[in-house]
Amino acid sequence: MLALSMMIAGLDIYSAMLAWLGFSVASTAVIGFLMRPMNNAIAAAKKVYDNPLARWIYTGRNDEAGQVLLALKKLESSTGGIVGRIAAYAPYD
């Protein structure tokens, strides 16, 4: 009887460990799936502008969010420059 109860208790530990392992694998897959768009945005931001010192100066951050913010600031300033140059040469009516 004691051996049977130990075997049942052992199965409970193994099933709990198996459940924990399955949950760990599933959660890792879900996190990877959800982070794929963010990783793509970070890679695109690095193509726009990748300067750690400028990232720290202009955003106050030295992480991936700072990288994306720096790229947005760079694109915003270059867009403003283009609009300014077009406005400077536009004929006034």
Stockholm file with secondary structure:
# STOCKHOLM 1.0

chainA/1-93         MLALSMMIAGLDIYSAMLAWLGFSVASTAVIGFLMRPMNNAIAAAKKVYDNPLARWIYTGRNDEAGQVLLALKKLESSTGGIVGRIAAYAPYD
#=GR chainA/1-93 SS CHHHHHHHHHHHHHHHHHHHHHHHHHHHHHHHHHHHHHHHHHHHHHHHCCCHHHHHHHHSCCSHHHHHHHHHHHHHHHHHHHHHHHHHHSCCC
#=GC SS_cons        CHHHHHHHHHHHHHHHHHHHHHHHHHHHHHHHHHHHHHHHHHHHHHHHCCCHHHHHHHHSCCSHHHHHHHHHHHHHHHHHHHHHHHHHHSCCC
//
